[in-house]
Amino acid sequence: MLSDVFTQSEDRMRAVTVRDRAAGPAGLALTEAPYPHAAENDVVVRVHAAGFTRGELDWPATWTDRAGRDRTPSVPGHEVSGTVAELGYGTTGLTVGQRVFGLTDWARDGSLAEYVAVEARNLAPLPADVGHVVAAALPISGLTAWQGLFDHGRLTAGQTVLIHGAAGGVGSLAVQLAREAGARVIGTGRAADRDTALGLGADAFLDLRADPLENAGQVDVVFDVIGGDVLERSAALVRAGGTLVTVVSPPAVRPRDGQAIFFVVEPDRARLADLARRVRDGRLRPIVGAVRTLAEAPAAFAPAHRTPGRTIIQVAEDD
């Protein structure tokens, strides 16, 4: 068992690493890696639970640093929940032993490890009554849902929003947030997702394989996490002055009298804290589909292991 306190440069930890981009998920392996260095304004977090995005093995930042230099072997995973193990020089606002959760930097080693170094500003305090597994499902999905709906889509009460992938990690949170904001929500997905989306508060649901997308009618905001043909066909559904928002790629087709926005989620400590309070108060529920160990993390990336809801890697037991 590795010690919780590291004092020498040769100290090691367990981590999931990847070296070969061409190998895909098969290139992931549980290995021994160096304990992370806490740079200025960093925090080293003892990881209790971590979230990952299967597509991140295709992201350039997984393989190179900000200067374009190879940084393999890389540690994937960019959502973390745990406790503060160490503070870097100049770090303020957090204390050793504090429960935290948040988003790790895209171009640095991630959270599928026993410890991870994170910029302190990317972490928020985690309430004592919110578990680490649930918290690890919140940073990317929760921030993406909020920023897509409200920062970019400018969704307000009384408007109608069409949310693609309404039962997925991002979409399920978007449905709940939009509903609470007083919007009318139309969700889309597969037929098997209907009950989940409606149960989360969607007013209507379209099966993308069976129902004409045009049945949604005109909407004020389209929030897309699917892309491709679904994204392009959605442009025609945006009423004058409305917004098409996507996290997949810049839209090739834009609404005739509205705007189209592609964005990448950004860290936001204050919003993370707000999302955690909503979870604590029972107003927001991330859907966790499976919980795996760190040793099972490489296999969890494979498409064959995809399950409804988020797959979370539990690295250590909750407090």
RONUMAR-573284 format. One record per residue (C-alpha): residue number from 1; residue in one letter; x, y, z. Coordinates in nm, 3 decimals. Each point is the difference from the previous one (the first is absolute). Example, Ala and Ser with C-alpha at 12.3 -4.5 7.8 and 13.67 -1.06 7.14 Angstrom:
% residues 2
@resi 1 resn A c1 1.230 c2 -0.450 c3 0.780 .
@resi 2 resn S c1 0.137 c2 0.344 c3 -0.066 .
//
This chain:
% residues 319
@resi 1 resn M c1 0.000 c2 0.000 c3 0.000 .
@resi 2 resn L c1 0.140 c2 0.336 c3 -0.100 .
@resi 3 resn S c1 0.036 c2 0.259 c3 0.274 .
@resi 4 resn D c1 -0.234 c2 0.300 c3 0.006 .
@resi 5 resn V c1 0.294 c2 0.234 c3 0.059 .
@resi 6 resn F c1 0.289 c2 0.031 c3 -0.246 .
@resi 7 resn T c1 0.321 c2 0.183 c3 0.084 .
@resi 8 resn Q c1 0.257 c2 -0.123 c3 -0.253 .
@resi 9 resn S c1 0.024 c2 0.047 c3 -0.377 .
@resi 10 resn E c1 0.021 c2 -0.375 c3 -0.064 .
@resi 11 resn D c1 -0.339 c2 -0.071 c3 0.156 .
@resi 12 resn R c1 -0.243 c2 -0.173 c3 -0.230 .
@resi 13 resn M c1 -0.373 c2 -0.060 c3 -0.032 .
@resi 14 resn R c1 -0.239 c2 -0.210 c3 -0.203 .
@resi 15 resn A c1 -0.144 c2 0.162 c3 -0.312 .
@resi 16 resn V c1 -0.164 c2 -0.092 c3 -0.329 .
@resi 17 resn T c1 0.231 c2 0.108 c3 -0.281 .
@resi 18 resn V c1 0.001 c2 -0.007 c3 -0.379 .
@resi 19 resn R c1 0.295 c2 0.026 c3 -0.243 .
@resi 20 resn D c1 -0.123 c2 -0.099 c3 -0.346 .
@resi 21 resn R c1 -0.268 c2 0.212 c3 -0.164 .
@resi 22 resn A c1 -0.061 c2 -0.258 c3 -0.270 .
@resi 23 resn A c1 -0.080 c2 -0.270 c3 0.256 .
@resi 24 resn G c1 -0.313 c2 0.173 c3 0.128 .
@resi 25 resn P c1 -0.151 c2 -0.134 c3 0.324 .
@resi 26 resn A c1 0.211 c2 -0.317 c3 -0.038 .
@resi 27 resn G c1 0.306 c2 0.216 c3 0.070 .
@resi 28 resn L c1 -0.117 c2 0.091 c3 0.350 .
@resi 29 resn A c1 0.169 c2 -0.177 c3 0.289 .
@resi 30 resn L c1 0.019 c2 0.022 c3 0.378 .
@resi 31 resn T c1 0.362 c2 0.088 c3 0.075 .
@resi 32 resn E c1 0.225 c2 0.160 c3 0.257 .
@resi 33 resn A c1 0.053 c2 0.372 c3 -0.057 .
@resi 34 resn P c1 0.180 c2 0.285 c3 0.176 .
@resi 35 resn Y c1 -0.183 c2 0.183 c3 0.276 .
@resi 36 resn P c1 -0.110 c2 0.336 c3 -0.149 .
@resi 37 resn H c1 0.187 c2 0.324 c3 0.060 .
@resi 38 resn A c1 -0.200 c2 0.287 c3 0.149 .
@resi 39 resn A c1 0.088 c2 0.308 c3 -0.204 .
@resi 40 resn E c1 -0.075 c2 0.356 c3 0.112 .
@resi 41 resn N c1 -0.371 c2 0.041 c3 0.082 .
@resi 42 resn D c1 -0.051 c2 -0.374 c3 -0.038 .
@resi 43 resn V c1 -0.168 c2 -0.251 c3 0.228 .
@resi 44 resn V c1 0.088 c2 -0.368 c3 0.014 .
@resi 45 resn V c1 -0.323 c2 -0.194 c3 0.049 .
@resi 46 resn R c1 -0.021 c2 -0.349 c3 0.142 .
@resi 47 resn V c1 -0.250 c2 -0.145 c3 -0.245 .
@resi 48 resn H c1 -0.305 c2 -0.173 c3 0.142 .
@resi 49 resn A c1 -0.199 c2 -0.014 c3 -0.325 .
@resi 50 resn A c1 0.065 c2 0.103 c3 -0.359 .
@resi 51 resn G c1 -0.201 c2 0.053 c3 -0.316 .
@resi 52 resn F c1 0.117 c2 -0.035 c3 -0.358 .
@resi 53 resn T c1 -0.122 c2 0.063 c3 -0.354 .
@resi 54 resn R c1 0.048 c2 -0.286 c3 -0.244 .
@resi 55 resn G c1 0.078 c2 0.241 c3 -0.283 .
@resi 56 resn E c1 0.294 c2 0.158 c3 0.181 .
@resi 57 resn L c1 0.241 c2 -0.251 c3 -0.155 .
@resi 58 resn D c1 -0.061 c2 0.192 c3 -0.324 .
@resi 59 resn W c1 0.071 c2 0.341 c3 0.153 .
@resi 60 resn P c1 0.337 c2 0.155 c3 -0.102 .
@resi 61 resn A c1 0.060 c2 0.116 c3 0.361 .
@resi 62 resn T c1 0.005 c2 -0.364 c3 0.114 .
@resi 63 resn W c1 0.320 c2 -0.049 c3 -0.199 .
@resi 64 resn T c1 0.182 c2 0.334 c3 -0.003 .
@resi 65 resn D c1 0.049 c2 0.292 c3 0.236 .
@resi 66 resn R c1 -0.094 c2 0.359 c3 -0.079 .
@resi 67 resn A c1 0.327 c2 0.046 c3 -0.190 .
@resi 68 resn G c1 -0.074 c2 -0.300 c3 -0.221 .
@resi 69 resn R c1 0.257 c2 -0.226 c3 0.164 .
@resi 70 resn D c1 -0.068 c2 -0.368 c3 0.059 .
@resi 71 resn R c1 -0.108 c2 -0.056 c3 0.359 .
@resi 72 resn T c1 -0.061 c2 -0.373 c3 0.005 .
@resi 73 resn P c1 -0.048 c2 -0.211 c3 0.200 .
@resi 74 resn S c1 -0.314 c2 0.197 c3 0.075 .
@resi 75 resn V c1 -0.252 c2 -0.050 c3 0.278 .
@resi 76 resn P c1 -0.358 c2 0.050 c3 -0.129 .
@resi 77 resn G c1 -0.306 c2 0.112 c3 0.194 .
@resi 78 resn H c1 -0.096 c2 0.361 c3 0.065 .
@resi 79 resn E c1 -0.258 c2 -0.015 c3 0.278 .
@resi 80 resn V c1 0.114 c2 -0.050 c3 0.357 .
@resi 81 resn S c1 -0.142 c2 -0.020 c3 0.349 .
@resi 82 resn G c1 0.220 c2 -0.055 c3 0.301 .
@resi 83 resn T c1 0.188 c2 0.170 c3 0.281 .
@resi 84 resn V c1 0.282 c2 0.253 c3 -0.004 .
@resi 85 resn A c1 0.332 c2 -0.175 c3 0.068 .
@resi 86 resn E c1 0.241 c2 0.287 c3 -0.067 .
@resi 87 resn L c1 -0.001 c2 0.369 c3 -0.087 .
@resi 88 resn G c1 0.240 c2 0.151 c3 -0.252 .
@resi 89 resn Y c1 0.184 c2 0.323 c3 0.063 .
@resi 90 resn G c1 -0.235 c2 0.297 c3 0.019 .
@resi 91 resn T c1 -0.318 c2 -0.207 c3 0.006 .
@resi 92 resn T c1 -0.278 c2 0.156 c3 0.206 .
@resi 93 resn G c1 -0.366 c2 -0.068 c3 0.064 .
@resi 94 resn L c1 0.034 c2 -0.373 c3 0.064 .
@resi 95 resn T c1 0.151 c2 -0.202 c3 0.287 .
@resi 96 resn V c1 0.166 c2 -0.340 c3 0.035 .
@resi 97 resn G c1 -0.261 c2 -0.265 c3 0.075 .
@resi 98 resn Q c1 -0.287 c2 0.197 c3 -0.155 .
@resi 99 resn R c1 -0.252 c2 -0.180 c3 -0.221 .
@resi 100 resn V c1 0.005 c2 0.142 c3 -0.353 .
@resi 101 resn F c1 -0.115 c2 -0.079 c3 -0.353 .
@resi 102 resn G c1 0.055 c2 0.153 c3 -0.339 .
@resi 103 resn L c1 0.148 c2 -0.001 c3 -0.346 .
@resi 104 resn T c1 0.363 c2 -0.079 c3 -0.081 .
@resi 105 resn D c1 0.197 c2 0.172 c3 -0.276 .
@resi 106 resn W c1 -0.041 c2 -0.150 c3 -0.349 .
@resi 107 resn A c1 0.375 c2 0.003 c3 -0.075 .
@resi 108 resn R c1 0.123 c2 -0.145 c3 0.331 .
@resi 109 resn D c1 -0.021 c2 -0.344 c3 0.153 .
@resi 110 resn G c1 -0.352 c2 -0.077 c3 0.114 .
@resi 111 resn S c1 -0.196 c2 -0.163 c3 0.276 .
@resi 112 resn L c1 0.024 c2 -0.375 c3 -0.070 .
@resi 113 resn A c1 0.270 c2 -0.027 c3 0.261 .
@resi 114 resn E c1 0.039 c2 -0.007 c3 0.376 .
@resi 115 resn Y c1 0.111 c2 0.364 c3 -0.001 .
@resi 116 resn V c1 -0.034 c2 0.288 c3 -0.246 .
@resi 117 resn A c1 0.133 c2 0.357 c3 -0.011 .
@resi 118 resn V c1 -0.268 c2 0.257 c3 -0.083 .
@resi 119 resn E c1 -0.013 c2 0.378 c3 -0.014 .
@resi 120 resn A c1 -0.172 c2 0.106 c3 0.321 .
@resi 121 resn R c1 -0.237 c2 0.231 c3 -0.187 .
@resi 122 resn N c1 -0.144 c2 -0.303 c3 -0.185 .
@resi 123 resn L c1 -0.115 c2 -0.163 c3 0.325 .
@resi 124 resn A c1 -0.296 c2 0.073 c3 0.225 .
@resi 125 resn P c1 -0.073 c2 -0.112 c3 0.357 .
@resi 126 resn L c1 -0.214 c2 -0.314 c3 0.014 .
@resi 127 resn P c1 -0.278 c2 -0.010 c3 0.261 .
@resi 128 resn A c1 0.038 c2 -0.277 c3 0.256 .
@resi 129 resn D c1 -0.331 c2 -0.156 c3 -0.097 .
@resi 130 resn V c1 0.082 c2 -0.039 c3 -0.371 .
@resi 131 resn G c1 0.190 c2 -0.320 c3 -0.076 .
@resi 132 resn H c1 0.316 c2 -0.005 c3 -0.209 .
@resi 133 resn V c1 -0.146 c2 -0.236 c3 -0.262 .
@resi 134 resn V c1 -0.291 c2 0.234 c3 -0.068 .
@resi 135 resn A c1 0.228 c2 0.305 c3 0.006 .
@resi 136 resn A c1 0.232 c2 -0.153 c3 -0.260 .
@resi 137 resn A c1 -0.292 c2 -0.021 c3 -0.243 .
@resi 138 resn L c1 -0.070 c2 0.372 c3 0.030 .
@resi 139 resn P c1 0.288 c2 0.225 c3 -0.122 .
@resi 140 resn I c1 0.004 c2 -0.044 c3 -0.379 .
@resi 141 resn S c1 -0.364 c2 -0.098 c3 -0.041 .
@resi 142 resn G c1 -0.135 c2 0.258 c3 0.243 .
@resi 143 resn L c1 0.210 c2 0.292 c3 -0.123 .
@resi 144 resn T c1 -0.066 c2 -0.090 c3 -0.364 .
@resi 145 resn A c1 -0.375 c2 -0.015 c3 0.060 .
@resi 146 resn W c1 -0.007 c2 0.332 c3 0.184 .
@resi 147 resn Q c1 0.226 c2 0.188 c3 -0.240 .
@resi 148 resn G c1 -0.179 c2 -0.137 c3 -0.305 .
@resi 149 resn L c1 -0.347 c2 0.086 c3 0.123 .
@resi 150 resn F c1 0.052 c2 0.330 c3 0.176 .
@resi 151 resn D c1 0.339 c2 0.156 c3 -0.082 .
@resi 152 resn H c1 -0.022 c2 -0.072 c3 -0.374 .
@resi 153 resn G c1 -0.366 c2 -0.087 c3 -0.064 .
@resi 154 resn R c1 -0.135 c2 0.279 c3 0.225 .
@resi 155 resn L c1 -0.293 c2 -0.225 c3 0.090 .
@resi 156 resn T c1 -0.268 c2 0.166 c3 0.214 .
@resi 157 resn A c1 -0.330 c2 -0.098 c3 0.160 .
@resi 158 resn G c1 -0.282 c2 -0.056 c3 -0.247 .
@resi 159 resn Q c1 0.228 c2 -0.088 c3 -0.291 .
@resi 160 resn T c1 0.021 c2 -0.340 c3 -0.169 .
@resi 161 resn V c1 0.326 c2 -0.195 c3 -0.018 .
@resi 162 resn L c1 0.075 c2 -0.311 c3 -0.206 .
@resi 163 resn I c1 0.264 c2 -0.212 c3 0.175 .
@resi 164 resn H c1 0.164 c2 -0.273 c3 -0.206 .
@resi 165 resn G c1 0.128 c2 -0.301 c3 0.194 .
@resi 166 resn A c1 -0.235 c2 0.081 c3 0.286 .
@resi 167 resn A c1 0.080 c2 -0.314 c3 0.200 .
@resi 168 resn G c1 0.379 c2 0.028 c3 -0.030 .
@resi 169 resn G c1 0.249 c2 0.144 c3 0.246 .
@resi 170 resn V c1 -0.033 c2 0.359 c3 -0.123 .
@resi 171 resn G c1 -0.353 c2 -0.020 c3 -0.133 .
@resi 172 resn S c1 -0.153 c2 -0.144 c3 0.318 .
@resi 173 resn L c1 0.136 c2 0.290 c3 0.205 .
@resi 174 resn A c1 -0.105 c2 0.249 c3 -0.267 .
@resi 175 resn V c1 -0.357 c2 -0.129 c3 0.014 .
@resi 176 resn Q c1 -0.014 c2 0.049 c3 0.377 .
@resi 177 resn L c1 0.158 c2 0.347 c3 -0.008 .
@resi 178 resn A c1 -0.221 c2 0.122 c3 -0.284 .
@resi 179 resn R c1 -0.313 c2 -0.133 c3 0.169 .
@resi 180 resn E c1 0.089 c2 0.172 c3 0.326 .
@resi 181 resn A c1 0.060 c2 0.325 c3 -0.189 .
@resi 182 resn G c1 -0.361 c2 -0.010 c3 -0.123 .
@resi 183 resn A c1 0.065 c2 -0.101 c3 -0.360 .
@resi 184 resn R c1 -0.204 c2 -0.247 c3 -0.205 .
@resi 185 resn V c1 0.231 c2 -0.295 c3 -0.072 .
@resi 186 resn I c1 -0.004 c2 -0.235 c3 -0.299 .
@resi 187 resn G c1 0.250 c2 -0.282 c3 0.028 .
@resi 188 resn T c1 0.134 c2 -0.232 c3 -0.268 .
@resi 189 resn G c1 0.186 c2 -0.329 c3 -0.003 .
@resi 190 resn R c1 -0.062 c2 -0.368 c3 -0.054 .
@resi 191 resn A c1 -0.335 c2 -0.164 c3 0.077 .
@resi 192 resn A c1 0.150 c2 -0.155 c3 0.316 .
@resi 193 resn D c1 0.077 c2 0.350 c3 0.130 .
@resi 194 resn R c1 -0.359 c2 0.124 c3 -0.005 .
@resi 195 resn D c1 -0.096 c2 -0.092 c3 0.357 .
@resi 196 resn T c1 0.324 c2 0.138 c3 0.141 .
@resi 197 resn A c1 -0.037 c2 0.334 c3 -0.177 .
@resi 198 resn L c1 -0.365 c2 0.040 c3 0.093 .
@resi 199 resn G c1 0.075 c2 -0.104 c3 0.357 .
@resi 200 resn L c1 0.263 c2 0.275 c3 0.026 .
@resi 201 resn G c1 -0.256 c2 0.262 c3 -0.100 .
@resi 202 resn A c1 -0.012 c2 0.014 c3 -0.379 .
@resi 203 resn D c1 -0.344 c2 0.103 c3 -0.128 .
@resi 204 resn A c1 0.032 c2 -0.204 c3 -0.319 .
@resi 205 resn F c1 0.242 c2 -0.247 c3 -0.156 .
@resi 206 resn L c1 0.096 c2 -0.085 c3 -0.360 .
@resi 207 resn D c1 0.152 c2 -0.332 c3 -0.101 .
@resi 208 resn L c1 0.270 c2 0.103 c3 -0.248 .
@resi 209 resn R c1 -0.035 c2 -0.331 c3 -0.186 .
@resi 210 resn A c1 -0.377 c2 0.000 c3 -0.035 .
@resi 211 resn D c1 -0.142 c2 0.350 c3 0.048 .
@resi 212 resn P c1 0.046 c2 0.285 c3 -0.248 .
@resi 213 resn L c1 0.222 c2 0.262 c3 0.160 .
@resi 214 resn E c1 -0.230 c2 0.264 c3 -0.145 .
@resi 215 resn N c1 -0.266 c2 -0.113 c3 0.250 .
@resi 216 resn A c1 0.181 c2 0.216 c3 0.254 .
@resi 217 resn G c1 -0.132 c2 0.309 c3 -0.173 .
@resi 218 resn Q c1 0.170 c2 0.336 c3 0.041 .
@resi 219 resn V c1 0.215 c2 0.040 c3 0.311 .
@resi 220 resn D c1 0.196 c2 0.281 c3 0.161 .
@resi 221 resn V c1 0.312 c2 -0.205 c3 0.076 .
@resi 222 resn V c1 0.144 c2 -0.323 c3 -0.136 .
@resi 223 resn F c1 0.264 c2 -0.159 c3 0.224 .
@resi 224 resn D c1 0.193 c2 -0.267 c3 -0.191 .
@resi 225 resn V c1 0.247 c2 -0.263 c3 0.120 .
@resi 226 resn I c1 -0.038 c2 -0.235 c3 -0.300 .
@resi 227 resn G c1 0.116 c2 0.194 c3 -0.307 .
@resi 228 resn G c1 -0.012 c2 -0.120 c3 -0.359 .
@resi 229 resn D c1 -0.333 c2 -0.015 c3 -0.181 .
@resi 230 resn V c1 -0.196 c2 0.063 c3 0.320 .
@resi 231 resn L c1 0.187 c2 0.326 c3 0.057 .
@resi 232 resn E c1 -0.045 c2 0.116 c3 -0.361 .
@resi 233 resn R c1 -0.371 c2 -0.080 c3 -0.010 .
@resi 234 resn S c1 -0.054 c2 0.182 c3 0.329 .
@resi 235 resn A c1 0.094 c2 0.339 c3 -0.144 .
@resi 236 resn A c1 -0.335 c2 0.026 c3 -0.176 .
@resi 237 resn L c1 -0.184 c2 -0.045 c3 0.330 .
@resi 238 resn V c1 0.142 c2 0.314 c3 0.162 .
@resi 239 resn R c1 -0.251 c2 0.285 c3 -0.009 .
@resi 240 resn A c1 0.102 c2 0.359 c3 -0.075 .
@resi 241 resn G c1 0.240 c2 0.133 c3 0.262 .
@resi 242 resn G c1 0.069 c2 -0.347 c3 0.138 .
@resi 243 resn T c1 0.325 c2 -0.190 c3 0.047 .
@resi 244 resn L c1 0.147 c2 -0.332 c3 -0.110 .
@resi 245 resn V c1 0.262 c2 -0.112 c3 0.254 .
@resi 246 resn T c1 0.229 c2 -0.299 c3 -0.048 .
@resi 247 resn V c1 0.304 c2 -0.154 c3 0.169 .
@resi 248 resn V c1 0.087 c2 -0.231 c3 -0.291 .
@resi 249 resn S c1 0.138 c2 0.220 c3 -0.280 .
@resi 250 resn P c1 -0.062 c2 0.338 c3 -0.164 .
@resi 251 resn P c1 -0.339 c2 -0.029 c3 -0.177 .
@resi 252 resn A c1 0.009 c2 -0.020 c3 -0.380 .
@resi 253 resn V c1 -0.361 c2 0.122 c3 -0.015 .
@resi 254 resn R c1 -0.119 c2 0.303 c3 0.196 .
@resi 255 resn P c1 -0.351 c2 0.115 c3 0.092 .
@resi 256 resn R c1 -0.140 c2 0.242 c3 -0.258 .
@resi 257 resn D c1 -0.087 c2 0.271 c3 0.252 .
@resi 258 resn G c1 0.193 c2 -0.113 c3 0.306 .
@resi 259 resn Q c1 0.350 c2 -0.086 c3 0.107 .
@resi 260 resn A c1 0.208 c2 -0.318 c3 0.027 .
@resi 261 resn I c1 0.257 c2 -0.049 c3 0.277 .
@resi 262 resn F c1 0.262 c2 -0.270 c3 0.045 .
@resi 263 resn F c1 0.175 c2 0.003 c3 0.337 .
@resi 264 resn V c1 0.238 c2 -0.194 c3 0.221 .
@resi 265 resn V c1 -0.085 c2 -0.020 c3 0.369 .
@resi 266 resn E c1 0.198 c2 0.228 c3 0.231 .
@resi 267 resn P c1 0.083 c2 -0.044 c3 0.369 .
@resi 268 resn D c1 -0.211 c2 0.209 c3 0.237 .
@resi 269 resn R c1 0.045 c2 -0.038 c3 0.376 .
@resi 270 resn A c1 -0.309 c2 0.202 c3 0.094 .
@resi 271 resn R c1 -0.224 c2 -0.196 c3 -0.236 .
@resi 272 resn L c1 0.142 c2 -0.332 c3 0.122 .
@resi 273 resn A c1 -0.088 c2 0.099 c3 0.355 .
@resi 274 resn D c1 -0.352 c2 0.091 c3 -0.113 .
@resi 275 resn L c1 -0.043 c2 -0.333 c3 -0.177 .
@resi 276 resn A c1 0.117 c2 -0.186 c3 0.311 .
@resi 277 resn R c1 -0.257 c2 0.184 c3 0.211 .
@resi 278 resn R c1 -0.271 c2 -0.099 c3 -0.245 .
@resi 279 resn V c1 0.106 c2 -0.364 c3 0.031 .
@resi 280 resn R c1 0.009 c2 0.024 c3 0.379 .
@resi 281 resn D c1 -0.349 c2 0.154 c3 0.007 .
@resi 282 resn G c1 -0.143 c2 -0.266 c3 -0.232 .
@resi 283 resn R c1 -0.062 c2 0.245 c3 -0.287 .
@resi 284 resn L c1 0.251 c2 -0.162 c3 -0.236 .
@resi 285 resn R c1 0.082 c2 -0.368 c3 -0.049 .
@resi 286 resn P c1 0.297 c2 -0.121 c3 -0.206 .
@resi 287 resn I c1 -0.067 c2 -0.345 c3 -0.141 .
@resi 288 resn V c1 0.275 c2 -0.243 c3 0.097 .
@resi 289 resn G c1 -0.032 c2 -0.322 c3 -0.195 .
@resi 290 resn A c1 0.301 c2 -0.200 c3 0.116 .
@resi 291 resn V c1 0.278 c2 0.033 c3 0.256 .
@resi 292 resn R c1 0.332 c2 -0.168 c3 -0.083 .
@resi 293 resn T c1 0.334 c2 -0.033 c3 0.174 .
@resi 294 resn L c1 0.319 c2 0.161 c3 -0.125 .
@resi 295 resn A c1 0.115 c2 -0.341 c3 -0.126 .
@resi 296 resn E c1 -0.322 c2 -0.026 c3 -0.205 .
@resi 297 resn A c1 0.036 c2 0.348 c3 -0.151 .
@resi 298 resn P c1 0.180 c2 -0.105 c3 -0.322 .
@resi 299 resn A c1 -0.277 c2 -0.244 c3 -0.087 .
@resi 300 resn A c1 -0.267 c2 0.259 c3 0.085 .
@resi 301 resn F c1 0.112 c2 0.214 c3 -0.296 .
@resi 302 resn A c1 -0.092 c2 -0.272 c3 -0.250 .
@resi 303 resn P c1 -0.331 c2 0.047 c3 -0.187 .
@resi 304 resn A c1 -0.106 c2 -0.349 c3 0.102 .
@resi 305 resn H c1 -0.006 c2 0.113 c3 0.364 .
@resi 306 resn R c1 -0.225 c2 0.302 c3 -0.060 .
@resi 307 resn T c1 -0.290 c2 0.013 c3 0.245 .
@resi 308 resn P c1 -0.292 c2 0.242 c3 0.049 .
@resi 309 resn G c1 0.114 c2 0.291 c3 0.216 .
@resi 310 resn R c1 0.353 c2 0.107 c3 0.086 .
@resi 311 resn T c1 0.269 c2 -0.257 c3 0.079 .
@resi 312 resn I c1 0.201 c2 0.120 c3 0.300 .
@resi 313 resn I c1 0.332 c2 -0.135 c3 0.119 .
@resi 314 resn Q c1 0.020 c2 -0.037 c3 0.377 .
@resi 315 resn V c1 0.366 c2 0.027 c3 0.096 .
@resi 316 resn A c1 -0.035 c2 0.016 c3 0.380 .
@resi 317 resn E c1 -0.283 c2 -0.048 c3 0.245 .
@resi 318 resn D c1 -0.212 c2 0.300 c3 0.098 .
@resi 319 resn D c1 0.091 c2 0.182 c3 0.321 .
//
